[in-house]
Amino acid sequence: MRRLLLAAALFAVSVVPALAQNVPTGSYGCWTFTQQRPDIGFSVTGAGAYSDVRGRNGTFSVEGGRIKFSGGALDKQLAVFNGGNPPALSILGPGGKEAAFCQLTR
C-alpha cells in the first residue's frame, strides 16, 4: 500500500508542473454565463507567459493543480485548465467555483 501511495504522489508531482507548459498558445475568449467578456480575454504567448487585452505581459504558474496568474489584468487570479478541443480553462471566483469560462479562439 505504501508503494502505491508513493507512486501516486510521485506521479502527481511530476504531472502538475508540466501543466503550465501544456496550455496551448493563442488567443482565449472569455464568457460569464452567456455574456462575452472581452475585458478579461488574454493570449498565451509561451510556456508560463501571457498578455492581456491591453498588451500587458504577465506570467502564470501551477500551484496545487491550479493556474495562478501574475501581472497584467489577471494578476492573482486562479484558474483550472480543462483541456478539450478547443482547449479551455475556467477562471475561479473567490469561492473556488467557475467565474468565467475561457476558450482558445486562435
TORVO-606186 format. One line per field, with one value per residue: residue number from 1; residue in three letters; y, x, z of N, C-alpha, C, O in turn. Coordinates in nm, 2 decimals, always signed. Each point is the difference from the previous one (the first is absolute). Layout:
resi	c(NUM/...) .
resn	c(ALA/...) .
n_yy	c(Y/...) .
n_xx	c(X/...) .
n_zz	c(Z/...) .
ca_yy	c(Y/...) .
ca_xx	c(X/...) .
ca_zz	c(Z/...) .
c_yy	c(Y/...) .
c_xx	c(X/...) .
c_zz	c(Z/...) .
o_yy	c(Y/...) .
o_xx	c(X/...) .
o_zz	c(Z/...) .
//
This chain:
resi	c(1/2/3/4/5/6/7/8/9/10/11/12/13/14/15/16/17/18/19/20/21/22/23/24/25/26/27/28/29/30/31/32/33/34/35/36/37/38/39/40/41/42/43/44/45/46/47/48/49/50/51/52/53/54/55/56/57/58/59/60/61/62/63/64/65/66/67/68/69/70/71/72/73/74/75/76/77/78/79/80/81/82/83/84/85/86/87/88/89/90/91/92/93/94/95/96/97/98/99/100/101/102/103/104/105/106) .
resn	c(MET/ARG/ARG/LEU/LEU/LEU/ALA/ALA/ALA/LEU/PHE/ALA/VAL/SER/VAL/VAL/PRO/ALA/LEU/ALA/GLN/ASN/VAL/PRO/THR/GLY/SER/TYR/GLY/CYS/TRP/THR/PHE/THR/GLN/GLN/ARG/PRO/ASP/ILE/GLY/PHE/SER/VAL/THR/GLY/ALA/GLY/ALA/TYR/SER/ASP/VAL/ARG/GLY/ARG/ASN/GLY/THR/PHE/SER/VAL/GLU/GLY/GLY/ARG/ILE/LYS/PHE/SER/GLY/GLY/ALA/LEU/ASP/LYS/GLN/LEU/ALA/VAL/PHE/ASN/GLY/GLY/ASN/PRO/PRO/ALA/LEU/SER/ILE/LEU/GLY/PRO/GLY/GLY/LYS/GLU/ALA/ALA/PHE/CYS/GLN/LEU/THR/ARG) .
n_yy	c(-0.12/-0.09/-0.23/-0.13/-0.04/-0.17/-0.21/-0.07/-0.07/-0.21/-0.16/-0.05/-0.13/-0.22/-0.08/-0.03/-0.09/-0.22/-0.01/+0.06/-0.19/-0.06/+0.16/-0.11/-0.04/+0.21/+0.04/+0.14/-0.14/+0.21/-0.18/+0.16/-0.21/+0.16/+0.05/+0.10/-0.13/+0.15/+0.05/-0.17/+0.12/-0.20/+0.08/-0.19/+0.09/-0.09/-0.11/-0.04/-0.04/+0.20/-0.01/+0.19/+0.02/+0.01/-0.22/+0.01/+0.07/-0.21/-0.03/-0.19/-0.01/-0.16/+0.04/-0.16/+0.01/+0.14/+0.06/+0.02/+0.12/+0.02/+0.16/+0.20/-0.01/-0.13/+0.21/-0.15/+0.04/-0.06/-0.16/-0.04/-0.12/+0.12/+0.15/-0.21/-0.02/+0.18/+0.03/-0.13/+0.21/-0.10/+0.18/-0.02/-0.10/+0.19/-0.01/+0.13/+0.16/-0.17/+0.09/-0.14/+0.05/-0.13/+0.14/-0.21/+0.20/-0.02) .
n_xx	c(+0.08/+0.14/+0.02/-0.16/+0.01/+0.13/-0.08/-0.14/+0.10/+0.08/-0.15/-0.08/+0.13/-0.02/-0.18/-0.02/+0.19/-0.05/-0.10/+0.14/+0.10/-0.13/+0.07/-0.18/+0.17/+0.03/-0.12/+0.02/-0.14/-0.06/-0.04/-0.16/+0.02/-0.15/+0.07/-0.03/+0.17/-0.11/-0.17/-0.14/-0.08/+0.02/+0.20/-0.07/+0.13/-0.09/+0.19/-0.21/-0.05/+0.00/-0.17/+0.05/-0.20/+0.08/-0.03/-0.17/+0.21/-0.03/-0.04/+0.10/-0.13/+0.15/-0.22/+0.15/+0.16/+0.10/-0.17/+0.22/-0.19/+0.15/-0.08/+0.07/-0.09/+0.16/+0.07/+0.16/+0.02/-0.20/+0.16/-0.18/+0.19/-0.11/+0.16/+0.03/-0.21/+0.12/+0.21/+0.00/-0.09/+0.06/-0.12/+0.19/-0.20/-0.11/-0.18/+0.11/-0.15/-0.10/+0.20/+0.17/-0.13/+0.17/-0.05/+0.09/+0.10/+0.18) .
n_zz	c(+0.00/+0.15/-0.03/+0.09/+0.22/+0.07/-0.02/+0.16/+0.19/+0.00/+0.03/+0.21/+0.13/-0.04/+0.11/+0.22/+0.09/-0.01/+0.20/+0.17/+0.05/+0.17/+0.13/-0.09/-0.14/+0.08/-0.18/+0.17/-0.10/+0.05/+0.13/-0.02/+0.10/+0.01/+0.21/-0.20/+0.03/-0.13/+0.15/-0.05/-0.17/-0.10/+0.05/-0.08/+0.15/+0.18/-0.04/+0.04/-0.21/+0.12/-0.15/+0.11/+0.10/+0.21/-0.01/+0.15/+0.03/-0.08/+0.22/-0.08/+0.19/+0.01/+0.04/+0.05/-0.15/+0.14/-0.14/+0.00/+0.01/-0.17/+0.15/-0.06/-0.20/-0.09/-0.01/+0.03/-0.22/+0.08/-0.04/-0.13/+0.02/-0.16/-0.06/-0.06/-0.06/+0.03/-0.05/+0.18/+0.03/+0.19/-0.08/+0.13/+0.06/+0.07/-0.12/-0.14/+0.03/-0.12/-0.05/-0.04/-0.17/+0.05/-0.18/+0.00/-0.01/+0.14) .
ca_yy	c(+0.12/+0.11/+0.02/+0.06/+0.14/+0.07/+0.01/+0.10/+0.13/+0.04/+0.03/+0.13/+0.11/+0.01/+0.04/+0.14/+0.10/+0.00/+0.06/+0.14/-0.02/-0.07/+0.09/+0.04/+0.15/+0.06/+0.09/-0.06/+0.08/-0.04/+0.03/-0.03/-0.04/+0.01/+0.13/+0.00/+0.09/+0.04/+0.07/-0.10/-0.08/+0.00/-0.08/-0.08/+0.03/-0.11/-0.08/+0.08/+0.15/+0.05/+0.14/+0.03/+0.06/+0.13/-0.03/-0.01/-0.14/-0.06/-0.14/-0.09/-0.12/-0.10/-0.02/-0.09/-0.04/+0.12/+0.10/+0.13/+0.11/+0.11/+0.11/+0.02/+0.02/-0.12/-0.01/-0.07/-0.08/-0.14/-0.06/-0.14/-0.03/-0.10/-0.08/+0.00/+0.03/+0.08/+0.01/+0.10/+0.00/+0.07/+0.09/-0.03/+0.11/-0.01/-0.12/-0.11/-0.04/+0.07/+0.14/+0.03/-0.11/+0.05/-0.11/+0.04/+0.04/+0.02) .
ca_xx	c(-0.08/+0.08/+0.06/-0.11/-0.02/+0.12/+0.00/-0.10/+0.05/+0.11/-0.07/-0.06/+0.11/+0.07/-0.10/-0.05/+0.08/+0.00/-0.12/+0.02/+0.06/-0.10/-0.11/+0.04/+0.01/-0.11/-0.09/-0.11/-0.12/-0.06/-0.14/-0.07/-0.14/-0.01/+0.06/+0.14/+0.08/+0.12/+0.09/+0.09/+0.06/+0.15/+0.07/+0.12/+0.10/+0.10/-0.01/+0.00/-0.01/-0.13/-0.03/-0.15/-0.06/+0.06/+0.14/+0.09/+0.05/-0.01/+0.04/-0.09/+0.07/-0.09/+0.02/-0.10/-0.09/-0.07/+0.08/+0.00/+0.05/+0.07/+0.02/-0.11/-0.14/-0.04/+0.09/-0.05/-0.12/+0.02/-0.07/+0.02/+0.01/-0.10/+0.04/-0.11/+0.02/+0.13/+0.05/-0.07/+0.03/-0.10/+0.05/-0.08/-0.03/+0.05/-0.05/+0.06/-0.09/+0.02/-0.05/+0.00/+0.04/+0.09/+0.02/+0.10/-0.07/+0.11) .
ca_zz	c(+0.00/+0.00/-0.14/-0.09/+0.04/-0.05/-0.15/-0.04/+0.03/-0.10/-0.13/+0.01/+0.01/-0.13/-0.10/+0.03/-0.06/-0.15/-0.05/-0.06/-0.13/-0.09/-0.04/-0.13/-0.04/-0.08/+0.06/+0.08/+0.03/+0.13/+0.02/+0.13/-0.05/-0.14/-0.03/-0.03/+0.09/-0.07/+0.09/+0.07/-0.10/+0.01/-0.10/+0.05/-0.09/+0.02/+0.12/+0.12/-0.04/-0.07/-0.01/+0.02/-0.12/-0.02/-0.04/+0.11/+0.01/+0.13/+0.00/+0.07/+0.05/+0.05/+0.15/+0.05/-0.11/-0.05/-0.07/+0.07/-0.08/+0.07/-0.09/-0.09/+0.04/+0.07/+0.12/+0.11/-0.03/-0.01/-0.11/-0.02/-0.14/-0.02/-0.12/-0.09/-0.14/+0.03/+0.14/+0.08/+0.14/+0.08/+0.10/+0.12/+0.09/+0.14/+0.06/-0.07/-0.11/-0.13/-0.01/-0.14/-0.09/-0.10/-0.10/-0.11/-0.12/-0.09) .
c_yy	c(+0.13/+0.03/+0.07/+0.15/+0.08/+0.02/+0.10/+0.14/+0.04/+0.03/+0.14/+0.11/+0.02/+0.06/+0.15/+0.11/+0.01/+0.07/+0.14/-0.01/-0.06/+0.09/+0.06/+0.15/+0.04/+0.09/-0.07/+0.10/-0.05/+0.04/-0.03/-0.02/+0.01/+0.13/-0.02/+0.11/+0.04/+0.06/-0.10/-0.10/+0.01/-0.09/-0.07/+0.02/-0.10/-0.07/+0.09/+0.15/+0.03/+0.15/+0.03/+0.08/+0.14/-0.02/+0.00/-0.15/-0.04/-0.15/-0.08/-0.12/-0.10/-0.01/-0.08/-0.04/+0.11/+0.09/+0.14/+0.10/+0.11/+0.11/+0.01/+0.01/-0.12/-0.02/-0.06/-0.08/-0.15/-0.06/-0.15/-0.03/-0.12/-0.09/+0.02/+0.04/+0.09/+0.00/+0.11/+0.00/+0.08/+0.09/-0.01/+0.13/-0.02/-0.13/-0.12/-0.06/+0.08/+0.14/+0.04/-0.12/+0.05/-0.11/+0.06/+0.03/+0.02/+0.14) .
c_xx	c(+0.09/+0.07/-0.10/-0.02/+0.12/+0.00/-0.10/+0.05/+0.11/-0.07/-0.06/+0.10/+0.06/-0.10/-0.03/+0.09/+0.00/-0.13/+0.02/+0.06/-0.09/-0.12/+0.04/+0.01/-0.11/-0.09/-0.12/-0.11/-0.07/-0.14/-0.04/-0.14/+0.00/+0.06/+0.15/+0.06/+0.13/+0.11/+0.10/+0.06/+0.15/+0.06/+0.11/+0.10/+0.12/-0.02/+0.01/-0.01/-0.13/+0.01/-0.15/-0.04/+0.06/+0.15/+0.10/+0.04/-0.01/+0.05/-0.11/+0.09/-0.11/+0.04/-0.12/-0.10/-0.08/+0.10/-0.01/+0.07/+0.07/+0.02/-0.12/-0.14/-0.04/+0.08/-0.07/-0.12/+0.05/-0.09/+0.03/+0.00/-0.09/+0.04/-0.11/+0.04/-0.11/+0.03/-0.08/+0.05/-0.11/+0.08/-0.09/-0.03/+0.05/-0.04/+0.06/-0.08/+0.03/-0.07/+0.00/+0.06/+0.08/+0.04/+0.10/-0.08/+0.10/+0.01) .
c_zz	c(+0.00/-0.13/-0.09/+0.03/-0.05/-0.15/-0.04/+0.03/-0.10/-0.13/+0.01/+0.00/-0.14/-0.10/+0.02/-0.06/-0.15/-0.06/-0.06/-0.14/-0.10/-0.03/-0.13/-0.02/-0.09/+0.08/+0.06/+0.02/+0.12/+0.01/+0.14/-0.04/-0.15/-0.06/-0.03/+0.08/-0.07/+0.09/+0.07/-0.10/+0.01/-0.11/+0.08/-0.11/+0.00/+0.13/+0.12/-0.02/-0.07/-0.01/+0.01/-0.12/-0.03/-0.03/+0.11/+0.02/+0.15/-0.01/+0.07/+0.04/+0.06/+0.15/+0.04/-0.11/-0.06/-0.06/+0.08/-0.10/+0.08/-0.11/-0.10/+0.06/+0.09/+0.13/+0.12/-0.02/+0.00/-0.11/+0.01/-0.15/-0.02/-0.12/-0.10/-0.14/-0.05/+0.15/+0.07/+0.15/+0.07/+0.10/+0.12/+0.08/+0.14/+0.07/-0.06/-0.11/-0.13/+0.00/-0.15/-0.07/-0.11/-0.10/-0.11/-0.13/-0.12/-0.04) .
o_yy	c(+0.09/+0.12/+0.08/+0.08/+0.11/+0.11/+0.08/+0.09/+0.12/+0.09/+0.08/+0.11/+0.11/+0.06/+0.07/+0.09/+0.11/+0.03/+0.02/+0.09/+0.01/-0.04/+0.07/+0.08/-0.08/+0.01/-0.10/+0.11/-0.12/+0.10/-0.08/+0.09/-0.07/+0.03/-0.05/+0.10/-0.06/+0.00/+0.04/-0.10/+0.10/-0.07/+0.06/-0.04/+0.01/+0.02/+0.06/+0.08/-0.08/+0.06/-0.08/+0.02/+0.05/+0.10/-0.01/-0.09/+0.08/-0.04/+0.06/-0.04/+0.04/-0.03/+0.04/-0.02/-0.02/+0.01/+0.04/-0.02/+0.03/-0.03/-0.09/+0.00/+0.01/-0.11/+0.05/-0.06/-0.03/+0.05/-0.04/+0.05/-0.11/-0.11/+0.10/+0.03/-0.05/-0.01/+0.11/-0.10/+0.08/-0.05/+0.00/+0.10/-0.10/-0.05/-0.12/-0.10/+0.11/+0.01/+0.08/-0.07/+0.09/-0.11/+0.12/-0.07/+0.01/+0.03) .
o_xx	c(-0.03/+0.01/+0.04/-0.01/-0.01/+0.04/+0.02/-0.03/+0.00/+0.05/+0.01/-0.02/+0.03/+0.05/-0.01/-0.05/+0.02/+0.00/-0.06/-0.03/+0.02/-0.08/+0.10/-0.08/-0.06/+0.02/-0.05/+0.02/+0.00/-0.04/+0.06/-0.07/+0.07/-0.01/+0.07/-0.05/+0.11/+0.12/+0.10/+0.06/+0.05/-0.07/+0.08/-0.01/+0.09/-0.10/+0.10/+0.02/-0.05/+0.08/-0.08/+0.07/-0.01/+0.07/+0.12/-0.08/+0.01/+0.04/-0.09/+0.09/-0.11/+0.11/-0.12/-0.12/-0.08/+0.12/-0.11/+0.11/-0.04/+0.05/-0.07/-0.01/-0.10/+0.00/-0.11/-0.06/+0.11/-0.11/+0.09/-0.09/+0.01/-0.06/-0.06/+0.12/-0.11/-0.09/-0.02/+0.06/-0.07/+0.08/-0.12/+0.08/+0.07/+0.07/-0.03/+0.04/+0.06/-0.12/-0.08/+0.08/-0.05/+0.04/-0.01/-0.08/-0.05/+0.09) .
o_zz	c(-0.07/-0.04/-0.08/-0.09/-0.05/-0.05/-0.09/-0.07/-0.04/-0.07/-0.10/-0.07/-0.04/-0.10/-0.10/-0.06/-0.05/-0.11/-0.11/-0.08/-0.12/-0.08/-0.02/+0.06/-0.07/+0.12/-0.05/+0.05/+0.03/-0.06/+0.07/-0.06/-0.07/-0.12/+0.08/+0.02/+0.04/-0.03/+0.05/+0.04/+0.05/-0.06/+0.07/-0.11/-0.08/+0.07/+0.03/+0.09/-0.08/+0.06/-0.05/-0.10/-0.11/-0.01/-0.02/+0.00/+0.09/-0.11/+0.07/-0.07/+0.02/+0.04/+0.00/+0.03/-0.09/+0.04/+0.03/-0.04/+0.11/-0.11/-0.01/+0.12/+0.08/+0.05/+0.03/+0.09/-0.04/-0.02/+0.06/-0.07/+0.06/-0.02/-0.02/-0.03/-0.03/+0.08/-0.05/+0.04/-0.06/+0.07/-0.01/+0.00/+0.02/+0.08/+0.04/-0.06/+0.01/+0.02/-0.04/+0.05/-0.08/+0.05/-0.04/-0.04/-0.11/-0.08) .
//
